[in-house]
Each structure stands twice: as C-alpha cells, then as structure tokens.
Amino acid sequence: MSAQLDQMARHLNARQVLDIRNGQGLRVGCVRGVLWITQSNDSDDIIVQDGQSFVLDRPGLALISAPIGPADVTIQPASRIQTVDQTTSGGLARWEPRHDVRHFA
C-alpha cells in the first residue's frame, strides 16, 4: 500500500491479503465482516469485526486479511478520527484499544 491512503472503504474478498509497510500509527477499521491482522515482530494476531478498529503499533510489515469471507476495511491515520476521552480507563476498546489488548470479541 502506498503512502497515499484511501480514506474510503476497501473491499477484500475471502482470503485476500492487503499488505501495509511501515504503517505504525494507522487505524485499521472493519466496516463489514471479519479482519485478521498480523504485524512484524509481534507474536499476537489481532481479530476485528464489524465496527471495531485497531491502531497498528509496530513498524515494518502488517498483513490484513479477510479470513472467513468478504470484508470491507478502512485505513487512515489514527489522529484523524475523533475518539472518546483517553484519560478514562473505561473508554471504548473498539475506538482506542489499549496496546496490551490484542483480541476483540
């Protein structure tokens, strides 16, 4: 994926993979379906579903896949999205996940 990011949703077919290089700080949002995200040098995988998002927190390569069926994904700088107040510990995980939270149910 180039440095110029699409601000619109992208469609992934089942098992299609989208690669992002040096995307640390980008927000990957799942508009529809289920997304699987894996990042370089990270032993944990991230699963996001409809309405959830995850901010890439590692440099290097990140792979985003639609593992079980078609999905729509948005990718944009995290700072461009309005979020809930981060000073409260009860914030919505789907908008600003804590970096130690890896799997969203």
MODELLER restraints for C-alpha pairs under 7 A, 6 or more apart:
rsr = mdl.restraints
at = mdl.atoms
rsr.add(forms.Gaussian(group=physical.xy_distance, feature=features.Distance(at['CA:1:A'], at['CA:19:A']), mean=6.25, stdev=0.5))
rsr.add(forms.Gaussian(group=physical.xy_distance, feature=features.Distance(at['CA:1:A'], at['CA:20:A']), mean=5.27, stdev=0.5))
rsr.add(forms.Gaussian(group=physical.xy_distance, feature=features.Distance(at['CA:1:A'], at['CA:21:A']), mean=6.88, stdev=0.5))
rsr.add(forms.Gaussian(group=physical.xy_distance, feature=features.Distance(at['CA:5:A'], at['CA:75:A']), mean=6.97, stdev=0.5))
rsr.add(forms.Gaussian(group=physical.xy_distance, feature=features.Distance(at['CA:5:A'], at['CA:76:A']), mean=6.54, stdev=0.5))
rsr.add(forms.Gaussian(group=physical.xy_distance, feature=features.Distance(at['CA:6:A'], at['CA:75:A']), mean=6.91, stdev=0.5))
rsr.add(forms.Gaussian(group=physical.xy_distance, feature=features.Distance(at['CA:7:A'], at['CA:74:A']), mean=6.78, stdev=0.5))
rsr.add(forms.Gaussian(group=physical.xy_distance, feature=features.Distance(at['CA:7:A'], at['CA:75:A']), mean=6.70, stdev=0.5))
rsr.add(forms.Gaussian(group=physical.xy_distance, feature=features.Distance(at['CA:7:A'], at['CA:76:A']), mean=6.13, stdev=0.5))
rsr.add(forms.Gaussian(group=physical.xy_distance, feature=features.Distance(at['CA:8:A'], at['CA:74:A']), mean=6.16, stdev=0.5))
rsr.add(forms.Gaussian(group=physical.xy_distance, feature=features.Distance(at['CA:9:A'], at['CA:72:A']), mean=5.93, stdev=0.5))
rsr.add(forms.Gaussian(group=physical.xy_distance, feature=features.Distance(at['CA:9:A'], at['CA:73:A']), mean=5.25, stdev=0.5))
rsr.add(forms.Gaussian(group=physical.xy_distance, feature=features.Distance(at['CA:9:A'], at['CA:74:A']), mean=4.60, stdev=0.5))
rsr.add(forms.Gaussian(group=physical.xy_distance, feature=features.Distance(at['CA:10:A'], at['CA:72:A']), mean=5.43, stdev=0.5))
rsr.add(forms.Gaussian(group=physical.xy_distance, feature=features.Distance(at['CA:10:A'], at['CA:73:A']), mean=5.23, stdev=0.5))
rsr.add(forms.Gaussian(group=physical.xy_distance, feature=features.Distance(at['CA:10:A'], at['CA:74:A']), mean=6.23, stdev=0.5))
rsr.add(forms.Gaussian(group=physical.xy_distance, feature=features.Distance(at['CA:11:A'], at['CA:71:A']), mean=5.91, stdev=0.5))
rsr.add(forms.Gaussian(group=physical.xy_distance, feature=features.Distance(at['CA:11:A'], at['CA:72:A']), mean=4.47, stdev=0.5))
rsr.add(forms.Gaussian(group=physical.xy_distance, feature=features.Distance(at['CA:11:A'], at['CA:73:A']), mean=6.45, stdev=0.5))
rsr.add(forms.Gaussian(group=physical.xy_distance, feature=features.Distance(at['CA:12:A'], at['CA:66:A']), mean=6.25, stdev=0.5))
rsr.add(forms.Gaussian(group=physical.xy_distance, feature=features.Distance(at['CA:12:A'], at['CA:70:A']), mean=5.57, stdev=0.5))
rsr.add(forms.Gaussian(group=physical.xy_distance, feature=features.Distance(at['CA:12:A'], at['CA:71:A']), mean=5.24, stdev=0.5))
rsr.add(forms.Gaussian(group=physical.xy_distance, feature=features.Distance(at['CA:12:A'], at['CA:72:A']), mean=6.05, stdev=0.5))
rsr.add(forms.Gaussian(group=physical.xy_distance, feature=features.Distance(at['CA:13:A'], at['CA:66:A']), mean=6.67, stdev=0.5))
rsr.add(forms.Gaussian(group=physical.xy_distance, feature=features.Distance(at['CA:13:A'], at['CA:69:A']), mean=6.60, stdev=0.5))
rsr.add(forms.Gaussian(group=physical.xy_distance, feature=features.Distance(at['CA:13:A'], at['CA:70:A']), mean=4.41, stdev=0.5))
rsr.add(forms.Gaussian(group=physical.xy_distance, feature=features.Distance(at['CA:13:A'], at['CA:71:A']), mean=6.62, stdev=0.5))
rsr.add(forms.Gaussian(group=physical.xy_distance, feature=features.Distance(at['CA:14:A'], at['CA:66:A']), mean=5.27, stdev=0.5))
rsr.add(forms.Gaussian(group=physical.xy_distance, feature=features.Distance(at['CA:14:A'], at['CA:67:A']), mean=5.96, stdev=0.5))
rsr.add(forms.Gaussian(group=physical.xy_distance, feature=features.Distance(at['CA:14:A'], at['CA:68:A']), mean=5.91, stdev=0.5))
rsr.add(forms.Gaussian(group=physical.xy_distance, feature=features.Distance(at['CA:14:A'], at['CA:69:A']), mean=4.13, stdev=0.5))
rsr.add(forms.Gaussian(group=physical.xy_distance, feature=features.Distance(at['CA:14:A'], at['CA:70:A']), mean=4.62, stdev=0.5))
rsr.add(forms.Gaussian(group=physical.xy_distance, feature=features.Distance(at['CA:15:A'], at['CA:65:A']), mean=6.07, stdev=0.5))
rsr.add(forms.Gaussian(group=physical.xy_distance, feature=features.Distance(at['CA:15:A'], at['CA:66:A']), mean=5.15, stdev=0.5))
rsr.add(forms.Gaussian(group=physical.xy_distance, feature=features.Distance(at['CA:15:A'], at['CA:67:A']), mean=4.80, stdev=0.5))
rsr.add(forms.Gaussian(group=physical.xy_distance, feature=features.Distance(at['CA:15:A'], at['CA:68:A']), mean=6.82, stdev=0.5))
rsr.add(forms.Gaussian(group=physical.xy_distance, feature=features.Distance(at['CA:16:A'], at['CA:65:A']), mean=5.69, stdev=0.5))
rsr.add(forms.Gaussian(group=physical.xy_distance, feature=features.Distance(at['CA:16:A'], at['CA:66:A']), mean=6.01, stdev=0.5))
rsr.add(forms.Gaussian(group=physical.xy_distance, feature=features.Distance(at['CA:17:A'], at['CA:63:A']), mean=6.51, stdev=0.5))
rsr.add(forms.Gaussian(group=physical.xy_distance, feature=features.Distance(at['CA:17:A'], at['CA:64:A']), mean=5.62, stdev=0.5))
rsr.add(forms.Gaussian(group=physical.xy_distance, feature=features.Distance(at['CA:17:A'], at['CA:65:A']), mean=4.47, stdev=0.5))
rsr.add(forms.Gaussian(group=physical.xy_distance, feature=features.Distance(at['CA:18:A'], at['CA:63:A']), mean=5.80, stdev=0.5))
rsr.add(forms.Gaussian(group=physical.xy_distance, feature=features.Distance(at['CA:18:A'], at['CA:64:A']), mean=5.10, stdev=0.5))
rsr.add(forms.Gaussian(group=physical.xy_distance, feature=features.Distance(at['CA:18:A'], at['CA:65:A']), mean=6.28, stdev=0.5))
rsr.add(forms.Gaussian(group=physical.xy_distance, feature=features.Distance(at['CA:19:A'], at['CA:61:A']), mean=6.91, stdev=0.5))
rsr.add(forms.Gaussian(group=physical.xy_distance, feature=features.Distance(at['CA:19:A'], at['CA:62:A']), mean=5.85, stdev=0.5))
rsr.add(forms.Gaussian(group=physical.xy_distance, feature=features.Distance(at['CA:19:A'], at['CA:63:A']), mean=4.68, stdev=0.5))
rsr.add(forms.Gaussian(group=physical.xy_distance, feature=features.Distance(at['CA:19:A'], at['CA:64:A']), mean=6.35, stdev=0.5))
rsr.add(forms.Gaussian(group=physical.xy_distance, feature=features.Distance(at['CA:20:A'], at['CA:61:A']), mean=5.79, stdev=0.5))
rsr.add(forms.Gaussian(group=physical.xy_distance, feature=features.Distance(at['CA:20:A'], at['CA:62:A']), mean=5.16, stdev=0.5))
rsr.add(forms.Gaussian(group=physical.xy_distance, feature=features.Distance(at['CA:20:A'], at['CA:63:A']), mean=6.36, stdev=0.5))
rsr.add(forms.Gaussian(group=physical.xy_distance, feature=features.Distance(at['CA:21:A'], at['CA:60:A']), mean=5.55, stdev=0.5))
rsr.add(forms.Gaussian(group=physical.xy_distance, feature=features.Distance(at['CA:21:A'], at['CA:61:A']), mean=4.55, stdev=0.5))
rsr.add(forms.Gaussian(group=physical.xy_distance, feature=features.Distance(at['CA:21:A'], at['CA:62:A']), mean=6.36, stdev=0.5))
rsr.add(forms.Gaussian(group=physical.xy_distance, feature=features.Distance(at['CA:22:A'], at['CA:59:A']), mean=5.02, stdev=0.5))
rsr.add(forms.Gaussian(group=physical.xy_distance, feature=features.Distance(at['CA:22:A'], at['CA:60:A']), mean=4.55, stdev=0.5))
rsr.add(forms.Gaussian(group=physical.xy_distance, feature=features.Distance(at['CA:22:A'], at['CA:61:A']), mean=6.04, stdev=0.5))
rsr.add(forms.Gaussian(group=physical.xy_distance, feature=features.Distance(at['CA:23:A'], at['CA:56:A']), mean=6.52, stdev=0.5))
rsr.add(forms.Gaussian(group=physical.xy_distance, feature=features.Distance(at['CA:23:A'], at['CA:59:A']), mean=6.45, stdev=0.5))
rsr.add(forms.Gaussian(group=physical.xy_distance, feature=features.Distance(at['CA:24:A'], at['CA:56:A']), mean=4.93, stdev=0.5))
rsr.add(forms.Gaussian(group=physical.xy_distance, feature=features.Distance(at['CA:24:A'], at['CA:57:A']), mean=5.11, stdev=0.5))
rsr.add(forms.Gaussian(group=physical.xy_distance, feature=features.Distance(at['CA:24:A'], at['CA:58:A']), mean=5.20, stdev=0.5))
rsr.add(forms.Gaussian(group=physical.xy_distance, feature=features.Distance(at['CA:24:A'], at['CA:59:A']), mean=5.15, stdev=0.5))
rsr.add(forms.Gaussian(group=physical.xy_distance, feature=features.Distance(at['CA:25:A'], at['CA:55:A']), mean=5.82, stdev=0.5))
rsr.add(forms.Gaussian(group=physical.xy_distance, feature=features.Distance(at['CA:25:A'], at['CA:56:A']), mean=5.36, stdev=0.5))
rsr.add(forms.Gaussian(group=physical.xy_distance, feature=features.Distance(at['CA:25:A'], at['CA:57:A']), mean=6.04, stdev=0.5))
rsr.add(forms.Gaussian(group=physical.xy_distance, feature=features.Distance(at['CA:25:A'], at['CA:77:A']), mean=6.41, stdev=0.5))
rsr.add(forms.Gaussian(group=physical.xy_distance, feature=features.Distance(at['CA:25:A'], at['CA:78:A']), mean=6.12, stdev=0.5))
rsr.add(forms.Gaussian(group=physical.xy_distance, feature=features.Distance(at['CA:26:A'], at['CA:55:A']), mean=5.49, stdev=0.5))
rsr.add(forms.Gaussian(group=physical.xy_distance, feature=features.Distance(at['CA:26:A'], at['CA:56:A']), mean=5.53, stdev=0.5))
rsr.add(forms.Gaussian(group=physical.xy_distance, feature=features.Distance(at['CA:26:A'], at['CA:75:A']), mean=6.51, stdev=0.5))
rsr.add(forms.Gaussian(group=physical.xy_distance, feature=features.Distance(at['CA:26:A'], at['CA:76:A']), mean=5.53, stdev=0.5))
rsr.add(forms.Gaussian(group=physical.xy_distance, feature=features.Distance(at['CA:26:A'], at['CA:77:A']), mean=4.53, stdev=0.5))
rsr.add(forms.Gaussian(group=physical.xy_distance, feature=features.Distance(at['CA:26:A'], at['CA:78:A']), mean=5.38, stdev=0.5))
rsr.add(forms.Gaussian(group=physical.xy_distance, feature=features.Distance(at['CA:27:A'], at['CA:53:A']), mean=6.55, stdev=0.5))
rsr.add(forms.Gaussian(group=physical.xy_distance, feature=features.Distance(at['CA:27:A'], at['CA:54:A']), mean=5.60, stdev=0.5))
rsr.add(forms.Gaussian(group=physical.xy_distance, feature=features.Distance(at['CA:27:A'], at['CA:55:A']), mean=4.24, stdev=0.5))
rsr.add(forms.Gaussian(group=physical.xy_distance, feature=features.Distance(at['CA:27:A'], at['CA:56:A']), mean=6.33, stdev=0.5))
rsr.add(forms.Gaussian(group=physical.xy_distance, feature=features.Distance(at['CA:27:A'], at['CA:75:A']), mean=5.57, stdev=0.5))
rsr.add(forms.Gaussian(group=physical.xy_distance, feature=features.Distance(at['CA:27:A'], at['CA:76:A']), mean=5.37, stdev=0.5))
rsr.add(forms.Gaussian(group=physical.xy_distance, feature=features.Distance(at['CA:27:A'], at['CA:77:A']), mean=5.76, stdev=0.5))
rsr.add(forms.Gaussian(group=physical.xy_distance, feature=features.Distance(at['CA:27:A'], at['CA:78:A']), mean=4.93, stdev=0.5))
rsr.add(forms.Gaussian(group=physical.xy_distance, feature=features.Distance(at['CA:28:A'], at['CA:53:A']), mean=5.43, stdev=0.5))
rsr.add(forms.Gaussian(group=physical.xy_distance, feature=features.Distance(at['CA:28:A'], at['CA:54:A']), mean=5.33, stdev=0.5))
rsr.add(forms.Gaussian(group=physical.xy_distance, feature=features.Distance(at['CA:28:A'], at['CA:55:A']), mean=6.15, stdev=0.5))
rsr.add(forms.Gaussian(group=physical.xy_distance, feature=features.Distance(at['CA:28:A'], at['CA:73:A']), mean=6.79, stdev=0.5))
rsr.add(forms.Gaussian(group=physical.xy_distance, feature=features.Distance(at['CA:28:A'], at['CA:74:A']), mean=5.75, stdev=0.5))
rsr.add(forms.Gaussian(group=physical.xy_distance, feature=features.Distance(at['CA:28:A'], at['CA:75:A']), mean=4.72, stdev=0.5))
rsr.add(forms.Gaussian(group=physical.xy_distance, feature=features.Distance(at['CA:28:A'], at['CA:76:A']), mean=6.93, stdev=0.5))
rsr.add(forms.Gaussian(group=physical.xy_distance, feature=features.Distance(at['CA:29:A'], at['CA:52:A']), mean=5.97, stdev=0.5))
rsr.add(forms.Gaussian(group=physical.xy_distance, feature=features.Distance(at['CA:29:A'], at['CA:53:A']), mean=4.07, stdev=0.5))
rsr.add(forms.Gaussian(group=physical.xy_distance, feature=features.Distance(at['CA:29:A'], at['CA:54:A']), mean=6.52, stdev=0.5))
rsr.add(forms.Gaussian(group=physical.xy_distance, feature=features.Distance(at['CA:29:A'], at['CA:73:A']), mean=5.50, stdev=0.5))
rsr.add(forms.Gaussian(group=physical.xy_distance, feature=features.Distance(at['CA:29:A'], at['CA:74:A']), mean=4.97, stdev=0.5))
rsr.add(forms.Gaussian(group=physical.xy_distance, feature=features.Distance(at['CA:29:A'], at['CA:75:A']), mean=6.37, stdev=0.5))
rsr.add(forms.Gaussian(group=physical.xy_distance, feature=features.Distance(at['CA:30:A'], at['CA:48:A']), mean=6.42, stdev=0.5))
rsr.add(forms.Gaussian(group=physical.xy_distance, feature=features.Distance(at['CA:30:A'], at['CA:49:A']), mean=5.78, stdev=0.5))
rsr.add(forms.Gaussian(group=physical.xy_distance, feature=features.Distance(at['CA:30:A'], at['CA:50:A']), mean=5.29, stdev=0.5))
rsr.add(forms.Gaussian(group=physical.xy_distance, feature=features.Distance(at['CA:30:A'], at['CA:51:A']), mean=5.72, stdev=0.5))
rsr.add(forms.Gaussian(group=physical.xy_distance, feature=features.Distance(at['CA:30:A'], at['CA:52:A']), mean=5.69, stdev=0.5))
rsr.add(forms.Gaussian(group=physical.xy_distance, feature=features.Distance(at['CA:30:A'], at['CA:53:A']), mean=6.01, stdev=0.5))
rsr.add(forms.Gaussian(group=physical.xy_distance, feature=features.Distance(at['CA:30:A'], at['CA:72:A']), mean=6.10, stdev=0.5))
rsr.add(forms.Gaussian(group=physical.xy_distance, feature=features.Distance(at['CA:30:A'], at['CA:73:A']), mean=4.78, stdev=0.5))
rsr.add(forms.Gaussian(group=physical.xy_distance, feature=features.Distance(at['CA:30:A'], at['CA:74:A']), mean=6.58, stdev=0.5))
rsr.add(forms.Gaussian(group=physical.xy_distance, feature=features.Distance(at['CA:31:A'], at['CA:50:A']), mean=5.30, stdev=0.5))
rsr.add(forms.Gaussian(group=physical.xy_distance, feature=features.Distance(at['CA:31:A'], at['CA:51:A']), mean=5.59, stdev=0.5))
rsr.add(forms.Gaussian(group=physical.xy_distance, feature=features.Distance(at['CA:31:A'], at['CA:72:A']), mean=5.25, stdev=0.5))
rsr.add(forms.Gaussian(group=physical.xy_distance, feature=features.Distance(at['CA:31:A'], at['CA:73:A']), mean=5.65, stdev=0.5))
rsr.add(forms.Gaussian(group=physical.xy_distance, feature=features.Distance(at['CA:32:A'], at['CA:50:A']), mean=4.81, stdev=0.5))
rsr.add(forms.Gaussian(group=physical.xy_distance, feature=features.Distance(at['CA:32:A'], at['CA:71:A']), mean=5.21, stdev=0.5))
rsr.add(forms.Gaussian(group=physical.xy_distance, feature=features.Distance(at['CA:32:A'], at['CA:72:A']), mean=5.10, stdev=0.5))
rsr.add(forms.Gaussian(group=physical.xy_distance, feature=features.Distance(at['CA:33:A'], at['CA:49:A']), mean=5.93, stdev=0.5))
rsr.add(forms.Gaussian(group=physical.xy_distance, feature=features.Distance(at['CA:33:A'], at['CA:50:A']), mean=5.74, stdev=0.5))
rsr.add(forms.Gaussian(group=physical.xy_distance, feature=features.Distance(at['CA:33:A'], at['CA:69:A']), mean=6.97, stdev=0.5))
rsr.add(forms.Gaussian(group=physical.xy_distance, feature=features.Distance(at['CA:33:A'], at['CA:70:A']), mean=6.31, stdev=0.5))
rsr.add(forms.Gaussian(group=physical.xy_distance, feature=features.Distance(at['CA:33:A'], at['CA:71:A']), mean=4.38, stdev=0.5))
rsr.add(forms.Gaussian(group=physical.xy_distance, feature=features.Distance(at['CA:33:A'], at['CA:72:A']), mean=6.69, stdev=0.5))
rsr.add(forms.Gaussian(group=physical.xy_distance, feature=features.Distance(at['CA:34:A'], at['CA:48:A']), mean=5.87, stdev=0.5))
rsr.add(forms.Gaussian(group=physical.xy_distance, feature=features.Distance(at['CA:34:A'], at['CA:49:A']), mean=4.51, stdev=0.5))
rsr.add(forms.Gaussian(group=physical.xy_distance, feature=features.Distance(at['CA:34:A'], at['CA:50:A']), mean=6.72, stdev=0.5))
rsr.add(forms.Gaussian(group=physical.xy_distance, feature=features.Distance(at['CA:34:A'], at['CA:66:A']), mean=6.04, stdev=0.5))
rsr.add(forms.Gaussian(group=physical.xy_distance, feature=features.Distance(at['CA:34:A'], at['CA:71:A']), mean=6.14, stdev=0.5))
rsr.add(forms.Gaussian(group=physical.xy_distance, feature=features.Distance(at['CA:35:A'], at['CA:47:A']), mean=5.72, stdev=0.5))
rsr.add(forms.Gaussian(group=physical.xy_distance, feature=features.Distance(at['CA:35:A'], at['CA:48:A']), mean=5.29, stdev=0.5))
rsr.add(forms.Gaussian(group=physical.xy_distance, feature=features.Distance(at['CA:35:A'], at['CA:49:A']), mean=6.33, stdev=0.5))
rsr.add(forms.Gaussian(group=physical.xy_distance, feature=features.Distance(at['CA:35:A'], at['CA:64:A']), mean=6.54, stdev=0.5))
rsr.add(forms.Gaussian(group=physical.xy_distance, feature=features.Distance(at['CA:35:A'], at['CA:65:A']), mean=5.59, stdev=0.5))
rsr.add(forms.Gaussian(group=physical.xy_distance, feature=features.Distance(at['CA:35:A'], at['CA:66:A']), mean=4.94, stdev=0.5))
rsr.add(forms.Gaussian(group=physical.xy_distance, feature=features.Distance(at['CA:35:A'], at['CA:67:A']), mean=6.75, stdev=0.5))
rsr.add(forms.Gaussian(group=physical.xy_distance, feature=features.Distance(at['CA:35:A'], at['CA:71:A']), mean=7.00, stdev=0.5))
rsr.add(forms.Gaussian(group=physical.xy_distance, feature=features.Distance(at['CA:36:A'], at['CA:46:A']), mean=5.79, stdev=0.5))
rsr.add(forms.Gaussian(group=physical.xy_distance, feature=features.Distance(at['CA:36:A'], at['CA:47:A']), mean=4.76, stdev=0.5))
rsr.add(forms.Gaussian(group=physical.xy_distance, feature=features.Distance(at['CA:36:A'], at['CA:48:A']), mean=6.69, stdev=0.5))
rsr.add(forms.Gaussian(group=physical.xy_distance, feature=features.Distance(at['CA:36:A'], at['CA:64:A']), mean=5.65, stdev=0.5))
rsr.add(forms.Gaussian(group=physical.xy_distance, feature=features.Distance(at['CA:36:A'], at['CA:65:A']), mean=5.14, stdev=0.5))
rsr.add(forms.Gaussian(group=physical.xy_distance, feature=features.Distance(at['CA:36:A'], at['CA:66:A']), mean=6.32, stdev=0.5))
rsr.add(forms.Gaussian(group=physical.xy_distance, feature=features.Distance(at['CA:36:A'], at['CA:67:A']), mean=6.55, stdev=0.5))
rsr.add(forms.Gaussian(group=physical.xy_distance, feature=features.Distance(at['CA:37:A'], at['CA:45:A']), mean=5.86, stdev=0.5))
rsr.add(forms.Gaussian(group=physical.xy_distance, feature=features.Distance(at['CA:37:A'], at['CA:46:A']), mean=4.95, stdev=0.5))
rsr.add(forms.Gaussian(group=physical.xy_distance, feature=features.Distance(at['CA:37:A'], at['CA:47:A']), mean=6.33, stdev=0.5))
rsr.add(forms.Gaussian(group=physical.xy_distance, feature=features.Distance(at['CA:37:A'], at['CA:62:A']), mean=6.94, stdev=0.5))
rsr.add(forms.Gaussian(group=physical.xy_distance, feature=features.Distance(at['CA:37:A'], at['CA:63:A']), mean=5.64, stdev=0.5))
rsr.add(forms.Gaussian(group=physical.xy_distance, feature=features.Distance(at['CA:37:A'], at['CA:64:A']), mean=4.61, stdev=0.5))
rsr.add(forms.Gaussian(group=physical.xy_distance, feature=features.Distance(at['CA:37:A'], at['CA:65:A']), mean=6.56, stdev=0.5))
rsr.add(forms.Gaussian(group=physical.xy_distance, feature=features.Distance(at['CA:38:A'], at['CA:45:A']), mean=4.98, stdev=0.5))
rsr.add(forms.Gaussian(group=physical.xy_distance, feature=features.Distance(at['CA:38:A'], at['CA:46:A']), mean=6.39, stdev=0.5))
rsr.add(forms.Gaussian(group=physical.xy_distance, feature=features.Distance(at['CA:38:A'], at['CA:62:A']), mean=5.63, stdev=0.5))
rsr.add(forms.Gaussian(group=physical.xy_distance, feature=features.Distance(at['CA:38:A'], at['CA:63:A']), mean=5.33, stdev=0.5))
rsr.add(forms.Gaussian(group=physical.xy_distance, feature=features.Distance(at['CA:38:A'], at['CA:64:A']), mean=6.77, stdev=0.5))
rsr.add(forms.Gaussian(group=physical.xy_distance, feature=features.Distance(at['CA:39:A'], at['CA:58:A']), mean=6.59, stdev=0.5))
rsr.add(forms.Gaussian(group=physical.xy_distance, feature=features.Distance(at['CA:39:A'], at['CA:61:A']), mean=5.96, stdev=0.5))
rsr.add(forms.Gaussian(group=physical.xy_distance, feature=features.Distance(at['CA:39:A'], at['CA:62:A']), mean=4.24, stdev=0.5))
rsr.add(forms.Gaussian(group=physical.xy_distance, feature=features.Distance(at['CA:39:A'], at['CA:63:A']), mean=6.43, stdev=0.5))
rsr.add(forms.Gaussian(group=physical.xy_distance, feature=features.Distance(at['CA:40:A'], at['CA:58:A']), mean=6.99, stdev=0.5))
rsr.add(forms.Gaussian(group=physical.xy_distance, feature=features.Distance(at['CA:40:A'], at['CA:60:A']), mean=5.83, stdev=0.5))
rsr.add(forms.Gaussian(group=physical.xy_distance, feature=features.Distance(at['CA:40:A'], at['CA:61:A']), mean=5.39, stdev=0.5))
rsr.add(forms.Gaussian(group=physical.xy_distance, feature=features.Distance(at['CA:40:A'], at['CA:62:A']), mean=6.22, stdev=0.5))
rsr.add(forms.Gaussian(group=physical.xy_distance, feature=features.Distance(at['CA:44:A'], at['CA:102:A']), mean=6.77, stdev=0.5))
rsr.add(forms.Gaussian(group=physical.xy_distance, feature=features.Distance(at['CA:45:A'], at['CA:102:A']), mean=6.85, stdev=0.5))
rsr.add(forms.Gaussian(group=physical.xy_distance, feature=features.Distance(at['CA:46:A'], at['CA:102:A']), mean=5.32, stdev=0.5))
rsr.add(forms.Gaussian(group=physical.xy_distance, feature=features.Distance(at['CA:46:A'], at['CA:103:A']), mean=5.27, stdev=0.5))
rsr.add(forms.Gaussian(group=physical.xy_distance, feature=features.Distance(at['CA:47:A'], at['CA:103:A']), mean=5.57, stdev=0.5))
rsr.add(forms.Gaussian(group=physical.xy_distance, feature=features.Distance(at['CA:47:A'], at['CA:104:A']), mean=6.02, stdev=0.5))
rsr.add(forms.Gaussian(group=physical.xy_distance, feature=features.Distance(at['CA:48:A'], at['CA:104:A']), mean=5.90, stdev=0.5))
rsr.add(forms.Gaussian(group=physical.xy_distance, feature=features.Distance(at['CA:52:A'], at['CA:94:A']), mean=4.62, stdev=0.5))
rsr.add(forms.Gaussian(group=physical.xy_distance, feature=features.Distance(at['CA:52:A'], at['CA:95:A']), mean=6.93, stdev=0.5))
rsr.add(forms.Gaussian(group=physical.xy_distance, feature=features.Distance(at['CA:53:A'], at['CA:94:A']), mean=5.41, stdev=0.5))
rsr.add(forms.Gaussian(group=physical.xy_distance, feature=features.Distance(at['CA:53:A'], at['CA:95:A']), mean=6.20, stdev=0.5))
rsr.add(forms.Gaussian(group=physical.xy_distance, feature=features.Distance(at['CA:54:A'], at['CA:97:A']), mean=6.44, stdev=0.5))
rsr.add(forms.Gaussian(group=physical.xy_distance, feature=features.Distance(at['CA:55:A'], at['CA:78:A']), mean=6.71, stdev=0.5))
rsr.add(forms.Gaussian(group=physical.xy_distance, feature=features.Distance(at['CA:83:A'], at['CA:95:A']), mean=6.28, stdev=0.5))
rsr.add(forms.Gaussian(group=physical.xy_distance, feature=features.Distance(at['CA:84:A'], at['CA:91:A']), mean=6.35, stdev=0.5))
rsr.add(forms.Gaussian(group=physical.xy_distance, feature=features.Distance(at['CA:85:A'], at['CA:91:A']), mean=6.96, stdev=0.5))
